[in-house]
């Protein structure tokens, strides 16, 4: 037998060599893994820039309080402002004067349309130019899909092909019809939502507005796949899905639009049913929607005429039913009281860019409130600010004192519109020298400690116009660009 010490030394040497080999293998594996990860993680400068942009810290957000700073709880009541008004029940414009105002808006701004007298032909060149402009505008933005992927050239090329711009004839034969189910009107013929950020889902840059049942439309063009139509509505134009509309003759459309009596929806949302027991739900109508009335039932129900779609896409007319309390027979009188009451119907209702998810943004809110009186304001806030009687236009450097003096002297609660770039509000009045408005607001800026944060409101609220005064953007009052009274010149 050998020396036990020699066997012990040999054993220990084998053990050391074994452990060394195992350590070397592990180190090699780690090196290979790091090399592989380095290869996978390498980015081109362009890709790295995109990642840096996506990973950049977002502006800090905080939820705004239920009661907006500077607003007292009693101010969230229509009666508070009606009680302060010098003439709440004065009729600002009668029916003939409203028709004249609507005509002036159509003629001067060319952004609203009387579908009952819409021409039977349109210029193809104008439509091609408009569609190309919309596509280019969207293509110039950095936008993202719902899954976070970027909107790329390949996707836009497919949409452009489906738009069929080159196939638009020089002279377009206009077809007519009605919206038969609440319809998203889109800037491009796709239901895909295009967002300005990978995470944010509040703003779909393709969303224009929601059209109610019964809205008349002039159809100028159809997509290559037949699923979308480019249509002109009374206050906007864009693409709507084929299954949301039905075709009819121009005569049938005029007959429907001229029927009397008619009802106007006066609640924020009025449910419409297909049976007088109000159990067979059809859809919802937003404030300002107008439908021909058939009769008032003994029960608290109003029967109306609805346009519907047959299996071939043609329009047919059936009876629909709404709760009487959600409607008015004919337009409301245009008084400050009625406008303020209708505006406060929306109080705390959610904000929705382009009526996204069935809600309303700042200009839709204003348009729908005034629609209950028969006033046809444009869809866009800038054009709304050019409707009616000019009161003042301000430059950024206009002193605050001059702004306040003008608003105090010429602003009238319930009929004065306050416009700033990209936003519009309804003036309510002044309390202790502070001006107030009701508006569909997404957010405002506020200084918290040493930094500015975004206070997300996301609803319709009463605010004072000094909100934001301690931020770099300035207060609403110092950012006002125009004051207009909704009345005749």
C-alpha positions as CSV (number, residue, x, y, z in Angstrom):
1,X,0.0,0.0,0.0
2,X,1.2,3.5,-0.6
3,X,1.9,6.3,1.8
4,X,-1.4,7.7,3.1
5,X,0.0,11.3,3.0
6,X,0.9,10.9,-0.8
7,X,-2.7,9.7,-1.5
8,X,-4.0,12.7,0.5
9,X,-1.9,15.1,-1.5
10,X,-2.9,13.6,-4.8
11,X,-6.5,13.7,-3.8
12,X,-6.2,17.4,-2.8
13,X,-4.5,18.2,-6.1
14,X,-7.2,16.5,-8.1
15,X,-9.8,18.4,-6.1
16,X,-8.1,21.7,-6.8
17,X,-7.8,21.0,-10.5
18,X,-11.4,20.0,-10.7
19,X,-12.6,23.1,-9.0
20,X,-10.4,25.2,-11.2
21,X,-11.8,23.7,-14.4
22,X,-15.4,24.2,-13.1
23,X,-14.6,27.9,-12.3
24,X,-13.0,28.4,-15.7
25,X,-16.1,27.0,-17.4
26,X,-18.4,29.3,-15.4
27,X,-16.3,32.3,-16.2
28,X,-16.3,31.5,-19.9
29,X,-20.1,31.1,-19.9
30,X,-20.5,34.5,-18.2
31,X,-18.2,36.1,-20.8
32,X,-20.2,34.6,-23.7
33,X,-23.5,35.7,-22.1
34,X,-22.2,39.2,-21.7
35,X,-21.1,39.3,-25.3
36,X,-24.4,38.0,-26.5
37,X,-26.3,40.6,-24.4
38,X,-24.1,43.3,-25.8
39,X,-24.8,42.3,-29.3
40,X,-28.6,42.2,-28.6
41,X,-28.7,45.5,-26.8
42,X,-26.7,47.4,-29.4
43,X,-28.8,50.3,-30.9
44,X,-28.2,52.6,-33.8
45,X,-28.0,56.2,-32.8
46,X,-31.5,56.7,-34.2
47,X,-32.9,53.8,-32.2
48,X,-31.2,55.0,-29.1
49,X,-32.7,58.5,-29.6
50,X,-36.2,57.0,-29.9
51,X,-35.6,55.0,-26.7
52,X,-34.3,58.0,-24.9
53,X,-37.3,60.0,-26.0
54,X,-39.7,57.2,-24.9
55,X,-37.9,56.8,-21.5
56,X,-37.7,60.5,-20.8
57,X,-39.4,61.6,-17.6
58,X,-42.9,62.7,-18.2
59,X,-44.3,65.9,-16.8
60,X,-45.4,65.1,-13.3
61,X,-49.2,64.8,-13.0
62,X,-51.5,65.1,-10.1
63,X,-55.2,64.7,-9.8
64,X,-57.0,68.1,-9.5
65,X,-59.2,68.5,-6.4
66,X,-63.0,68.1,-6.8
67,X,-63.4,71.8,-6.2
68,X,-61.1,73.7,-8.4
69,X,-58.9,76.3,-6.5
70,X,-60.6,79.7,-6.4
71,X,-64.1,78.3,-6.9
72,X,-66.6,78.1,-4.0
73,X,-69.0,75.2,-3.8
74,X,-72.1,77.4,-4.4
75,X,-70.6,78.5,-7.7
76,X,-71.2,74.9,-9.0
77,X,-74.9,75.7,-9.3
78,X,-76.5,77.3,-12.3
79,X,-78.8,79.3,-10.0
80,X,-75.8,81.1,-8.5
81,X,-74.9,82.7,-11.8
82,X,-78.5,83.2,-12.9
83,X,-79.0,85.1,-9.6
84,X,-76.1,87.5,-10.5
85,X,-77.2,88.0,-14.1
86,X,-78.7,91.5,-14.9
87,X,-81.2,90.1,-17.4
88,X,-81.3,86.3,-17.3
89,X,-84.6,86.0,-19.2
90,X,-84.1,88.5,-22.0
91,X,-84.4,86.9,-25.4
92,X,-81.1,87.6,-27.1
93,X,-82.1,86.5,-30.6
94,X,-85.5,85.4,-31.9
95,X,-86.0,82.6,-34.4
96,X,-85.6,84.8,-37.5
97,X,-82.5,86.4,-36.0
98,X,-81.0,83.0,-35.2
99,X,-81.6,81.9,-38.8
100,X,-79.9,85.1,-40.0
101,X,-76.9,84.5,-37.6
102,X,-76.6,80.9,-38.8
103,X,-76.5,82.2,-42.4
104,X,-73.9,84.7,-41.6
105,X,-71.7,82.1,-40.0
106,X,-72.0,79.8,-43.0
107,X,-71.3,82.6,-45.4
108,X,-68.5,84.2,-43.5
109,X,-66.6,81.2,-42.2
110,X,-67.6,78.4,-44.7
111,X,-67.2,75.8,-42.0
112,X,-70.9,75.0,-41.4
113,X,-73.3,73.7,-44.0
114,X,-77.0,73.7,-44.7
115,X,-77.4,70.1,-45.9
116,X,-81.0,70.8,-47.1
117,X,-79.5,73.1,-49.8
118,X,-76.2,71.3,-50.4
119,X,-75.1,71.2,-54.0
120,X,-75.5,68.1,-56.1
121,X,-71.9,68.2,-57.4
122,X,-68.5,69.0,-55.9
123,X,-65.0,69.7,-57.2
124,X,-62.8,66.6,-57.1
125,X,-59.6,68.7,-57.0
126,X,-60.7,70.4,-53.8
127,X,-61.4,67.0,-52.2
128,X,-58.1,65.5,-53.3
129,X,-56.2,68.5,-51.9
130,X,-58.1,68.2,-48.5
131,X,-57.4,64.5,-48.2
132,X,-53.8,64.9,-49.1
133,X,-53.4,67.7,-46.6
134,X,-54.9,65.5,-43.8
135,X,-52.7,62.6,-44.6
136,X,-49.6,64.8,-44.7
137,X,-50.5,66.4,-41.4
138,X,-50.8,63.1,-39.7
139,X,-47.7,61.8,-41.3
140,X,-45.7,64.7,-39.9
141,X,-46.5,63.7,-36.3
142,X,-44.8,61.2,-34.1
143,X,-47.7,58.9,-33.2
144,X,-48.2,55.5,-31.6
145,X,-50.7,52.7,-31.8
146,X,-52.5,51.1,-28.9
147,X,-49.8,48.4,-28.5
148,X,-47.1,51.1,-28.3
149,X,-45.7,50.6,-31.8
150,X,-44.9,53.6,-33.9
151,X,-47.1,54.7,-36.7
152,X,-44.8,54.1,-39.6
153,X,-44.7,54.7,-43.3
154,X,-45.9,51.3,-44.2
155,X,-49.1,51.7,-42.2
156,X,-49.7,55.1,-43.6
157,X,-49.1,53.9,-47.2
158,X,-51.7,51.3,-46.7
159,X,-54.2,53.9,-45.5
160,X,-53.3,56.2,-48.4
161,X,-54.0,53.4,-50.9
162,X,-57.4,52.7,-49.3
163,X,-58.2,56.4,-49.5
164,X,-58.2,56.2,-53.3
165,X,-57.2,59.8,-53.8
166,X,-56.1,59.3,-57.3
167,X,-59.4,57.8,-58.3
168,X,-61.5,60.9,-57.3
169,X,-63.1,62.3,-60.4
170,X,-62.8,65.9,-61.4
171,X,-66.6,66.3,-60.9
172,X,-68.0,64.5,-57.9
173,X,-71.7,63.4,-58.0
174,X,-72.8,64.0,-54.4
175,X,-74.8,61.3,-52.7
176,X,-76.9,61.9,-49.5
177,X,-77.8,60.0,-46.4
178,X,-78.2,60.0,-42.6
179,X,-76.2,58.8,-39.7
180,X,-78.2,55.8,-38.3
181,X,-76.0,55.0,-35.3
182,X,-73.6,57.2,-33.3
183,X,-70.6,57.5,-35.6
184,X,-67.0,58.5,-34.9
185,X,-65.9,60.9,-37.6
186,X,-62.3,60.3,-38.4
187,X,-59.5,62.2,-40.1
188,X,-58.4,59.0,-41.9
189,X,-60.4,55.9,-42.9
190,X,-59.3,53.7,-40.0
191,X,-60.6,52.8,-36.6
192,X,-57.1,52.4,-35.3
193,X,-56.3,55.0,-32.7
194,X,-53.2,57.2,-33.2
195,X,-51.8,58.5,-29.9
196,X,-49.2,61.2,-29.3
197,X,-47.4,59.1,-26.7
198,X,-46.6,55.4,-26.0
199,X,-48.5,55.5,-22.7
200,X,-51.1,58.3,-22.9
201,X,-54.5,57.2,-24.2
202,X,-56.4,60.4,-23.7
203,X,-55.9,61.9,-27.2
204,X,-56.6,60.1,-30.4
205,X,-55.3,62.4,-33.2
206,X,-57.6,60.8,-35.8
207,X,-60.7,61.5,-33.8
208,X,-62.7,64.5,-35.1
209,X,-66.2,64.3,-33.5
210,X,-69.1,62.0,-32.9
211,X,-72.2,62.3,-35.1
212,X,-75.6,61.5,-33.7
213,X,-78.4,59.5,-35.2
214,X,-80.4,61.7,-37.6
215,X,-77.5,63.9,-38.7
216,X,-77.7,64.5,-42.4
217,X,-74.6,63.9,-44.5
218,X,-73.4,64.6,-48.1
219,X,-71.2,61.7,-49.2
220,X,-68.3,62.8,-51.4
221,X,-66.1,59.7,-51.6
222,X,-65.9,56.0,-50.6
223,X,-62.7,54.2,-49.6
224,X,-61.3,51.4,-51.9
225,X,-62.5,48.7,-49.5
226,X,-66.0,50.2,-49.3
227,X,-65.9,50.3,-45.5
228,X,-65.5,54.1,-45.2
229,X,-67.2,57.2,-46.6
230,X,-65.9,60.8,-46.6
231,X,-68.9,62.9,-45.7
232,X,-69.8,66.5,-45.0
233,X,-72.0,67.0,-41.9
234,X,-73.6,70.3,-40.9
235,X,-70.6,71.3,-38.8
236,X,-67.6,69.2,-39.8
237,X,-66.4,66.7,-42.4
238,X,-64.4,63.5,-42.4
239,X,-64.6,59.7,-42.6
240,X,-67.3,57.6,-41.1
241,X,-67.8,53.8,-41.2
242,X,-70.2,52.4,-43.8
243,X,-72.3,50.6,-41.2
244,X,-73.0,53.8,-39.4
245,X,-74.9,55.5,-42.2
246,X,-77.6,54.9,-44.8
247,X,-78.1,56.4,-48.3
248,X,-81.2,58.2,-49.3
249,X,-82.3,60.7,-52.1
250,X,-81.8,64.4,-51.7
251,X,-85.6,64.8,-51.7
252,X,-86.0,62.3,-48.8
253,X,-83.3,64.1,-46.8
254,X,-84.9,67.5,-47.3
255,X,-88.4,66.1,-46.4
256,X,-87.0,64.7,-43.2
257,X,-85.2,67.9,-42.2
258,X,-88.2,70.1,-42.8
259,X,-90.6,68.0,-40.8
260,X,-92.4,69.7,-37.9
261,X,-92.9,69.5,-35.1
262,X,-89.5,68.3,-33.9
263,X,-87.8,67.6,-30.6
264,X,-84.4,68.7,-29.3
265,X,-82.4,66.6,-26.8
266,X,-81.8,68.8,-23.7
267,X,-80.1,66.4,-21.4
268,X,-76.4,65.4,-21.8
269,X,-77.4,62.0,-23.1
270,X,-80.9,60.9,-24.1
271,X,-81.4,57.2,-24.6
272,X,-83.6,56.3,-27.6
273,X,-85.5,53.0,-27.8
274,X,-87.5,51.2,-30.5
275,X,-90.5,50.5,-28.4
276,X,-92.8,52.8,-26.3
277,X,-92.1,50.7,-23.2
278,X,-88.5,51.9,-23.4
279,X,-87.0,48.4,-23.2
280,X,-85.6,47.8,-26.8
281,X,-82.5,50.0,-26.6
282,X,-81.3,51.6,-29.8
283,X,-78.6,54.2,-29.1
284,X,-78.0,57.5,-27.2
285,X,-78.4,61.0,-28.4
286,X,-76.3,63.9,-27.1
287,X,-77.5,67.3,-26.2
288,X,-78.6,69.4,-29.2
289,X,-79.7,66.4,-31.4
290,X,-82.8,67.1,-33.3
291,X,-85.4,64.6,-34.6
292,X,-88.9,64.9,-36.1
293,X,-91.7,64.3,-33.5
294,X,-94.5,61.9,-34.3
295,X,-96.6,62.4,-31.1
296,X,-96.6,62.7,-27.3
297,X,-97.8,59.5,-25.6
298,X,-100.0,59.5,-22.5
299,X,-97.1,58.0,-20.7
300,X,-94.1,60.3,-20.3
301,X,-92.7,59.2,-23.7
302,X,-92.1,61.1,-26.9
303,X,-92.3,59.3,-30.3
304,X,-89.9,60.4,-33.0
305,X,-88.9,59.3,-36.5
306,X,-85.5,57.6,-36.8
307,X,-83.5,56.9,-39.9
308,X,-82.4,53.3,-40.1
309,X,-80.4,51.1,-42.5
310,X,-81.8,48.2,-44.5
311,X,-79.8,45.2,-45.6
312,X,-78.7,47.0,-48.8
313,X,-77.5,50.1,-47.1
314,X,-80.6,52.2,-48.0
315,X,-82.3,54.5,-45.6
316,X,-85.7,53.6,-44.1
317,X,-87.6,55.5,-41.4
318,X,-89.0,53.9,-38.2
319,X,-90.4,55.1,-34.9
320,X,-88.2,55.7,-31.9
321,X,-89.0,56.7,-28.3
322,X,-87.4,58.9,-25.7
323,X,-88.3,60.1,-22.2
324,X,-90.2,63.3,-22.5
325,X,-88.1,64.9,-19.7
326,X,-84.9,64.5,-21.9
327,X,-86.3,66.6,-24.7
328,X,-87.9,69.9,-25.5
329,X,-90.6,70.4,-28.2
330,X,-88.8,72.8,-30.6
331,X,-85.8,74.9,-29.8
332,X,-85.3,76.5,-26.4
333,X,-85.5,80.3,-26.3
334,X,-82.1,81.9,-26.6
335,X,-81.8,83.5,-23.1
336,X,-78.9,83.6,-20.7
337,X,-80.9,81.5,-18.3
338,X,-81.4,78.7,-20.8
339,X,-77.7,78.7,-21.9
340,X,-76.4,78.6,-18.3
341,X,-78.9,75.9,-17.3
342,X,-77.9,73.8,-20.4
343,X,-74.2,74.3,-19.7
344,X,-74.6,73.1,-16.1
345,X,-76.2,69.9,-17.3
346,X,-72.7,68.9,-18.2
347,X,-71.1,69.9,-14.9
348,X,-68.5,67.2,-13.9
349,X,-69.2,65.2,-17.0
350,X,-66.0,63.7,-18.4
351,X,-63.8,65.4,-21.0
352,X,-63.3,63.6,-24.3
353,X,-61.0,64.8,-27.1
354,X,-63.0,64.8,-30.3
355,X,-66.0,63.4,-28.3
356,X,-63.8,60.3,-27.7
357,X,-65.6,57.5,-25.9
358,X,-68.9,59.4,-26.2
359,X,-67.8,62.4,-24.2
360,X,-67.1,66.0,-25.3
361,X,-64.2,68.4,-25.6
362,X,-64.2,72.2,-25.1
363,X,-65.7,73.1,-28.5
364,X,-68.2,70.2,-28.6
365,X,-69.4,71.3,-25.2
366,X,-70.0,74.9,-26.4
367,X,-71.6,73.8,-29.7
368,X,-74.0,71.4,-28.1
369,X,-75.2,73.9,-25.5
370,X,-76.0,76.5,-28.1
371,X,-77.5,73.9,-30.5
372,X,-80.5,73.6,-28.0
373,X,-81.5,77.1,-29.1
374,X,-81.0,76.4,-32.8
375,X,-77.7,78.3,-33.1
376,X,-75.3,76.4,-35.4
377,X,-71.8,77.1,-34.2
378,X,-68.7,75.6,-36.0
379,X,-67.0,72.5,-34.6
380,X,-63.6,74.1,-34.2
381,X,-62.9,76.5,-31.2
382,X,-61.0,79.0,-33.4
383,X,-64.0,79.4,-35.8
384,X,-66.4,79.5,-32.8
385,X,-64.4,82.5,-31.6
386,X,-65.1,84.2,-34.9
387,X,-68.9,83.6,-34.7
388,X,-71.1,86.4,-33.6
389,X,-70.3,89.9,-32.5
390,X,-66.6,90.8,-31.9
391,X,-65.9,92.3,-28.4
392,X,-62.1,92.3,-28.2
393,X,-58.9,90.6,-29.7
394,X,-55.9,90.5,-27.4
395,X,-52.2,90.2,-28.0
396,X,-50.0,88.4,-25.5
397,X,-48.6,91.7,-24.3
398,X,-52.1,93.2,-23.7
399,X,-52.1,94.4,-20.0
400,X,-54.2,92.3,-17.6
401,X,-56.0,95.5,-16.4
402,X,-57.2,96.2,-20.0
403,X,-58.4,92.6,-20.4
404,X,-60.4,92.8,-17.1
405,X,-61.9,96.2,-17.9
406,X,-63.1,94.9,-21.3
407,X,-64.6,91.7,-19.9
408,X,-66.3,93.5,-17.1
409,X,-67.8,96.2,-19.4
410,X,-68.8,94.0,-22.3
411,X,-68.9,90.4,-21.2
412,X,-72.3,88.8,-20.6
413,X,-72.8,85.6,-18.7
414,X,-74.4,82.9,-20.8
415,X,-73.6,84.5,-24.2
416,X,-69.9,85.5,-24.2
417,X,-67.3,83.1,-25.5
418,X,-63.7,83.3,-24.3
419,X,-61.0,81.9,-26.6
420,X,-57.4,81.2,-26.2
421,X,-55.2,79.2,-28.6
422,X,-56.7,75.7,-28.8
423,X,-59.4,76.3,-26.2
424,X,-62.8,77.9,-25.7
425,X,-64.9,78.7,-22.6
426,X,-68.4,80.1,-21.7
427,X,-68.2,83.2,-19.6
428,X,-70.4,83.2,-16.4
429,X,-69.7,86.5,-14.7
430,X,-67.5,88.2,-12.1
431,X,-67.4,87.8,-8.4
432,X,-65.4,90.4,-6.4
433,X,-63.6,91.4,-9.5
434,X,-62.6,87.9,-10.4
435,X,-63.9,86.5,-13.8
436,X,-65.4,82.9,-14.0
437,X,-66.2,80.5,-16.8
438,X,-67.5,77.0,-17.3
439,X,-65.4,74.8,-19.6
440,X,-64.5,71.3,-20.7
441,X,-61.0,71.1,-19.2
442,X,-58.4,68.5,-19.5
443,X,-55.8,70.0,-17.2
444,X,-54.2,73.1,-15.8
445,X,-50.7,73.9,-14.5
446,X,-49.9,74.8,-10.9
447,X,-46.7,75.5,-9.0
448,X,-46.3,73.0,-6.2
449,X,-43.2,73.7,-4.1
450,X,-40.4,74.5,-6.5
451,X,-41.8,72.9,-9.6
452,X,-44.8,73.1,-11.9
453,X,-47.1,70.1,-12.1
454,X,-50.0,69.3,-14.4
455,X,-53.3,69.0,-12.5
456,X,-55.5,66.7,-14.4
457,X,-59.2,67.8,-14.3
458,X,-60.7,65.7,-17.1
459,X,-64.2,67.0,-16.8
460,X,-66.4,70.0,-17.2
461,X,-65.9,72.5,-14.4
462,X,-66.4,76.1,-13.2
463,X,-63.1,77.9,-12.8
464,X,-61.8,81.4,-12.2
465,X,-59.7,82.9,-15.0
466,X,-56.7,83.6,-12.7
467,X,-56.0,79.8,-12.6
468,X,-52.3,79.2,-13.5
469,X,-51.1,82.7,-12.7
470,X,-48.0,81.5,-10.9
471,X,-46.8,79.3,-13.8
472,X,-44.6,80.1,-16.8
473,X,-47.7,79.7,-19.0
474,X,-49.6,82.4,-17.2
475,X,-53.2,82.6,-16.2
476,X,-56.2,81.9,-18.4
477,X,-56.9,85.6,-18.3
478,X,-53.5,86.6,-19.6
479,X,-53.7,84.0,-22.4
480,X,-57.1,85.1,-23.7
481,X,-56.9,85.8,-27.4
482,X,-60.5,86.9,-28.2
483,X,-63.9,87.7,-26.6
484,X,-67.0,87.2,-28.7
485,X,-70.7,87.6,-27.9
486,X,-73.0,85.1,-29.6
487,X,-75.3,87.7,-31.1
488,X,-75.8,89.6,-34.4
489,X,-73.3,92.2,-35.4
